[in-house]
């Protein structure tokens, strides 16, 4: 029997075995780089104007300065949903010693057709190299009951938060986007 693999394959083919020889690529050959997957896109879902009560300063904690900001109401609207922000929620805030700031808000919204949906919205922002605070991005989670707004329970969302004043009172304007 021959020790040359090409002759071995040729003789096996002649004998009717019909084998194919898989020859590994040379070590110096590299596979073409895979194309990067497409970046996620964002679809606007709805926006809120959330009114706030005065901040309640809790004080210094081992992690930083803590505040609670009661949510007093507001309104929201988008292409497939609209309604009001229910009073009684809260925004639990923490200012870190390094200048970063985080929030965790938990509140309810009620659609025009009476469905109540829980919103939990968390985010952190830090100053840039010039000391200016960057825009706050959040990672909201929605808990909607089974029914017409169940679609909010699925997917990944991004929020933007801008501080405002509505009728002379503190407020935030939040926009929510679904990533796909």
C-alpha angles and dihedrals in degrees: 000000000000123000094207106101094210092053090045092054091045092051092046090051091049090051090056099253093121096204121166121217117225108209114195115233118259115272091242093057114091128200116246111264113263115247113256113252115254115272116251117266126219126229118197110241106172145316133227138204103206119191119213138201121227115295117262108218108218094180141227119345130176087266099045143280113336127208134175118209115192116220111228103182143283141164138268137195141174140155094285105018140043140161144103138309108239119229118243104062125113144217112218107202134190127191110201123213090245092061097260119131131202135188137193114191125187119184146130131251125196122210122224088256092056103260114143117214127187116226122198111183123182130179147148133209130188132191117263123235091282091054094251115135113246124226113284116243119190139195105225125193122199127204110196125170121245109284138064096343098043088110088077090069093065128069140022120291137196125201134194121209125202122180114232144160121241118190089344093305130110115266144156130225111215127188121195125205131183116225119221 
